[in-house]
Amino acid sequence: MRAFHTLRTKNKADFALADFEIYTLILSALEWKKHNGEIFLCTDTTGKNFFAAAGLSDLWDGVDTSLDEMDALGIDEKVFWAGAKLYALSKQPLPCVMIDLDFIVWRTLNFAPFESKIAVIHRESKDLACYPDKNYFRFKNNFSLLDDLNWTLDPCNAALVYFGEENFVKRYVKFAFEFMRAAAPLPEQDGWDLLPYMVFVEQRWLVMCAELCKVEIKSFSDLAELFGGEQKTFTHIWGYKKFFRENKNAAEKFCRDCAKRIAHDFPQTAEKFLSKIR
């Protein structure tokens, strides 16, 4: 199964990744190729140059710079920090898997049952604070949300999503960018106050769009299994990033553990990648 990573640097001259982020994306790419197939990186020029200079470009089966085109799309990437994932999705042949750089799949997944469906890691509760009702959102240019959106549906986590239906992807991405261009958050909003805008367009609109397109959504797991310590298929370090940034010793131990796993799982190529970040 073809997969893709996304990295948007906005071509910042001082762009960099922390070591724990680099170790994680190495494992994410290598483990996917080992168990599930090809994986590509969709980035911009600075991102491509960053990995080339680090000697890590060979992690992927191909690297493109189509995210340079994001500059002309007219969206606020401080609010829509994951908008690049949706733009990258619009460029992919289907079926494909959209996977975050901080998400690792340790085993082979069976995509055969999904065909023209959607598959996600798990559903989330619509009752979380980051999923407010429609009155929360502010727009410009007379934009308004569709009247037939179903606000009772539980959103999907989008750390890994399988897409198998072309018409769905076109509608999902088209409305997402209309939403992002029209969004006009209140001036005093920042941080977590802005989070509902991004998670709506990526995770809540996903399930609403699926219902409108009559496309079924499947889940690989659920929250109880993921956080109960039973499952061994997925690792997502999203919730640890802030902790690692604030705790140097923990971050260094995590990197050492990752290096050991890379050396164990990929003895033929481990030195090639590990030597670049030691």
VOGU-229539 format. One record per residue (C-alpha): residue in one letter; chain; x, y, z. Coordinates in steps of 0.02 Angstrom, whole numbers. Example, Ala and Ser with C-alpha at 12.3 -4.5 7.8 and 13.67 -1.06 7.14 Angstrom:
<pts>
+---+---+--------+--------+--------+
: r : c :      u :      v :      w :
+---+---+--------+--------+--------+
: a : A :    615 :   -225 :    390 :
: s : A :    684 :    -53 :    357 :
+---+---+--------+--------+--------+
</pts>
This chain:
<pts>
+---+---+--------+--------+--------+
: r : c :      u :      v :      w :
+---+---+--------+--------+--------+
: m : A :      0 :      0 :      0 :
: r : A :     68 :    169 :    -50 :
: a : A :     86 :    293 :     93 :
: f : A :    147 :    471 :    110 :
: h : A :    224 :    580 :    243 :
: t : A :    203 :    769 :    243 :
: l : A :    325 :    900 :    306 :
: r : A :    291 :   1085 :    283 :
: t : A :    434 :   1202 :    332 :
: k : A :    360 :   1359 :    251 :
: n : A :    538 :   1376 :    183 :
: k : A :    604 :   1448 :    345 :
: a : A :    792 :   1472 :    337 :
: d : A :    812 :   1415 :    518 :
: f : A :    703 :   1260 :    501 :
: a : A :    759 :   1113 :    607 :
: l : A :    691 :    956 :    688 :
: a : A :    731 :    891 :    861 :
: d : A :    828 :    728 :    872 :
: f : A :    678 :    636 :    944 :
: e : A :    575 :    691 :    794 :
: i : A :    708 :    629 :    673 :
: y : A :    724 :    460 :    757 :
: t : A :    535 :    440 :    754 :
: l : A :    515 :    483 :    570 :
: i : A :    658 :    363 :    526 :
: l : A :    565 :    223 :    612 :
: s : A :    400 :    277 :    537 :
: a : A :    469 :    269 :    359 :
: l : A :    574 :    112 :    378 :
: e : A :    442 :     11 :    470 :
: w : A :    311 :     58 :    341 :
: k : A :    422 :      0 :    199 :
: k : A :    463 :   -160 :    290 :
: h : A :    283 :   -209 :    324 :
: n : A :    167 :   -115 :    208 :
: g : A :    246 :    -48 :     48 :
: e : A :    307 :    113 :    -29 :
: i : A :    311 :    278 :     62 :
: f : A :    343 :    451 :     -9 :
: l : A :    380 :    622 :     66 :
: c : A :    282 :    775 :     13 :
: t : A :    374 :    931 :     69 :
: d : A :    439 :   1100 :      9 :
: t : A :    611 :   1151 :    -54 :
: t : A :    682 :   1185 :    119 :
: g : A :    617 :   1018 :    182 :
: k : A :    694 :    925 :     36 :
: n : A :    861 :   1013 :     61 :
: f : A :    857 :    979 :    248 :
: f : A :    843 :    791 :    224 :
: a : A :    968 :    790 :     80 :
: a : A :   1096 :    880 :    188 :
: a : A :   1062 :    758 :    330 :
: g : A :   1085 :    610 :    214 :
: l : A :    909 :    548 :    250 :
: s : A :    823 :    568 :     81 :
: d : A :    836 :    381 :     48 :
: l : A :    714 :    347 :    189 :
: w : A :    575 :    373 :     63 :
: d : A :    541 :    300 :   -109 :
: g : A :    527 :    477 :   -175 :
: v : A :    530 :    658 :   -114 :
: d : A :    436 :    800 :   -198 :
: t : A :    422 :    986 :   -165 :
: s : A :    240 :   1013 :   -211 :
: l : A :    211 :   1101 :    -45 :
: d : A :    300 :   1252 :   -117 :
: e : A :    131 :   1283 :   -198 :
: m : A :     54 :   1311 :    -26 :
: d : A :    119 :   1489 :    -25 :
: a : A :    -11 :   1540 :   -154 :
: l : A :   -162 :   1459 :    -73 :
: g : A :   -208 :   1601 :     45 :
: i : A :   -227 :   1506 :    208 :
: d : A :   -159 :   1551 :    380 :
: e : A :    -40 :   1408 :    418 :
: k : A :    -22 :   1465 :    599 :
: v : A :   -203 :   1413 :    620 :
: f : A :   -205 :   1272 :    494 :
: w : A :    -38 :   1194 :    534 :
: a : A :    -92 :   1026 :    460 :
: g : A :   -168 :   1101 :    303 :
: a : A :    -17 :   1040 :    206 :
: k : A :    -71 :    860 :    237 :
: l : A :   -233 :    891 :    145 :
: y : A :   -145 :    978 :      2 :
: a : A :    -24 :    831 :    -10 :
: l : A :   -173 :    713 :    -12 :
: s : A :   -244 :    803 :   -163 :
: k : A :    -86 :    756 :   -259 :
: q : A :    -86 :    570 :   -218 :
: p : A :   -143 :    424 :   -326 :
: l : A :   -272 :    316 :   -240 :
: p : A :   -283 :    208 :   -142 :
: c : A :   -157 :    279 :    -20 :
: v : A :   -122 :    304 :    164 :
: m : A :    -89 :    474 :    242 :
: i : A :     25 :    448 :    391 :
: d : A :    102 :    572 :    513 :
: l : A :    289 :    582 :    538 :
: d : A :    264 :    543 :    723 :
: f : A :    162 :    386 :    694 :
: i : A :    242 :    213 :    679 :
: v : A :    160 :     55 :    614 :
: w : A :    252 :    -99 :    676 :
: r : A :    156 :   -235 :    583 :
: t : A :     74 :   -273 :    417 :
: l : A :   -100 :   -200 :    398 :
: n : A :   -234 :   -283 :    293 :
: f : A :   -310 :   -155 :    175 :
: a : A :   -402 :   -282 :     67 :
: p : A :   -570 :   -262 :    155 :
: f : A :   -573 :    -73 :    134 :
: e : A :   -571 :    -49 :    -56 :
: s : A :   -667 :    114 :    -84 :
: k : A :   -694 :    146 :    101 :
: i : A :   -599 :    252 :    227 :
: a : A :   -500 :    178 :    371 :
: v : A :   -433 :    271 :    522 :
: i : A :   -341 :    224 :    681 :
: h : A :   -487 :    266 :    794 :
: r : A :   -638 :    378 :    819 :
: e : A :   -637 :    520 :    945 :
: s : A :   -777 :    589 :   1053 :
: k : A :   -869 :    738 :    984 :
: d : A :   -889 :    794 :   1165 :
: l : A :   -706 :    844 :   1182 :
: a : A :   -678 :   1031 :   1205 :
: c : A :   -586 :   1044 :   1039 :
: y : A :   -747 :    996 :    947 :
: p : A :   -867 :   1141 :    983 :
: d : A :  -1032 :   1168 :    893 :
: k : A :  -1047 :   1262 :    730 :
: n : A :  -1079 :   1430 :    813 :
: y : A :   -898 :   1434 :    871 :
: f : A :   -828 :   1467 :    697 :
: r : A :   -809 :   1638 :    616 :
: f : A :   -789 :   1669 :    430 :
: k : A :   -762 :   1808 :    304 :
: n : A :   -826 :   1836 :    128 :
: n : A :  -1002 :   1775 :    171 :
: f : A :   -941 :   1596 :    186 :
: s : A :  -1053 :   1480 :    285 :
: l : A :  -1051 :   1298 :    336 :
: l : A :  -1160 :   1176 :    241 :
: d : A :  -1334 :   1156 :    313 :
: d : A :  -1334 :    967 :    301 :
: l : A :  -1180 :    932 :    407 :
: n : A :  -1211 :    802 :    542 :
: w : A :  -1139 :    870 :    705 :
: t : A :  -1186 :    713 :    802 :
: l : A :  -1049 :    608 :    722 :
: d : A :   -890 :    566 :    817 :
: p : A :   -734 :    634 :    729 :
: c : A :   -588 :    528 :    671 :
: n : A :   -408 :    536 :    725 :
: a : A :   -308 :    577 :    568 :
: a : A :   -133 :    518 :    618 :
: l : A :   -158 :    378 :    491 :
: v : A :   -298 :    375 :    364 :
: y : A :   -328 :    257 :    218 :
: f : A :   -417 :    336 :     69 :
: g : A :   -489 :    227 :    -67 :
: e : A :   -625 :    334 :   -150 :
: e : A :   -580 :    472 :   -272 :
: n : A :   -742 :    571 :   -268 :
: f : A :   -736 :    577 :    -79 :
: v : A :   -557 :    642 :    -78 :
: k : A :   -599 :    778 :   -204 :
: r : A :   -747 :    839 :   -101 :
: y : A :   -655 :    824 :     64 :
: v : A :   -506 :    926 :      5 :
: k : A :   -607 :   1054 :    -94 :
: f : A :   -718 :   1105 :     51 :
: a : A :   -572 :   1096 :    173 :
: f : A :   -479 :   1230 :     77 :
: e : A :   -634 :   1335 :     56 :
: f : A :   -654 :   1328 :    245 :
: m : A :   -472 :   1369 :    279 :
: r : A :   -469 :   1518 :    161 :
: a : A :   -630 :   1589 :    235 :
: a : A :   -591 :   1561 :    419 :
: a : A :   -584 :   1719 :    523 :
: p : A :   -550 :   1676 :    706 :
: l : A :   -580 :   1808 :    837 :
: p : A :   -428 :   1923 :    860 :
: e : A :   -401 :   1874 :   1041 :
: q : A :   -399 :   1686 :   1005 :
: d : A :   -235 :   1592 :   1008 :
: g : A :   -164 :   1422 :   1052 :
: w : A :   -299 :   1300 :   1106 :
: d : A :   -434 :   1426 :   1059 :
: l : A :   -383 :   1403 :    878 :
: l : A :   -366 :   1214 :    884 :
: p : A :   -551 :   1183 :    842 :
: y : A :   -525 :   1261 :    670 :
: m : A :   -389 :   1138 :    621 :
: v : A :   -467 :    983 :    697 :
: f : A :   -635 :   1024 :    620 :
: v : A :   -569 :   1034 :    444 :
: e : A :   -456 :    882 :    460 :
: q : A :   -549 :    764 :    577 :
: r : A :   -730 :    817 :    600 :
: w : A :   -765 :    866 :    420 :
: l : A :   -690 :    697 :    372 :
: v : A :   -836 :    601 :    448 :
: m : A :   -966 :    729 :    392 :
: c : A :   -901 :    720 :    214 :
: a : A :   -901 :    530 :    219 :
: e : A :  -1084 :    529 :    268 :
: l : A :  -1128 :    652 :    130 :
: c : A :  -1033 :    545 :      3 :
: k : A :  -1104 :    383 :     75 :
: v : A :   -929 :    315 :    106 :
: e : A :   -906 :    196 :    252 :
: i : A :   -772 :    230 :    384 :
: k : A :   -683 :     85 :    467 :
: s : A :   -568 :     90 :    619 :
: f : A :   -411 :    -11 :    652 :
: s : A :   -428 :     10 :    840 :
: d : A :   -516 :    109 :    977 :
: l : A :   -463 :    221 :   1120 :
: a : A :   -480 :     87 :   1252 :
: e : A :   -364 :    -31 :   1159 :
: l : A :   -239 :    103 :   1111 :
: f : A :   -219 :    173 :   1286 :
: g : A :   -245 :     11 :   1381 :
: g : A :    -72 :    -55 :   1340 :
: e : A :   -136 :   -206 :   1246 :
: q : A :   -104 :   -163 :   1065 :
: k : A :     69 :   -181 :    987 :
: t : A :     37 :   -120 :    810 :
: f : A :     46 :     70 :    825 :
: t : A :    148 :    202 :    915 :
: h : A :    101 :    386 :    911 :
: i : A :    214 :    508 :   1003 :
: w : A :    103 :    661 :    978 :
: g : A :     62 :    676 :   1163 :
: y : A :    246 :    663 :   1214 :
: k : A :    319 :    802 :   1107 :
: k : A :    298 :    941 :   1234 :
: f : A :    364 :    826 :   1371 :
: f : A :    519 :    782 :   1270 :
: r : A :    554 :    965 :   1230 :
: e : A :    548 :   1007 :   1415 :
: n : A :    639 :    852 :   1479 :
: k : A :    809 :    828 :   1398 :
: n : A :    851 :    666 :   1488 :
: a : A :    687 :    584 :   1437 :
: a : A :    712 :    640 :   1257 :
: e : A :    888 :    569 :   1253 :
: k : A :    830 :    403 :   1324 :
: f : A :    692 :    396 :   1193 :
: c : A :    820 :    427 :   1056 :
: r : A :    933 :    289 :   1123 :
: d : A :    785 :    168 :   1126 :
: c : A :    740 :    215 :    947 :
: a : A :    920 :    190 :    891 :
: k : A :    921 :     16 :    967 :
: r : A :    759 :    -28 :    878 :
: i : A :    824 :     38 :    712 :
: a : A :    983 :    -64 :    732 :
: h : A :    882 :   -220 :    778 :
: d : A :    752 :   -208 :    640 :
: f : A :    865 :   -143 :    501 :
: p : A :   1041 :   -208 :    530 :
: q : A :   1090 :   -188 :    347 :
: t : A :   1048 :     -4 :    336 :
: a : A :   1045 :     58 :    517 :
: e : A :   1220 :    131 :    515 :
: k : A :   1182 :    228 :    356 :
: f : A :   1044 :    325 :    443 :
: l : A :   1102 :    326 :    623 :
: s : A :   1273 :    395 :    581 :
: k : A :   1191 :    553 :    515 :
: i : A :   1117 :    604 :    682 :
: r : A :   1243 :    545 :    810 :
+---+---+--------+--------+--------+
</pts>
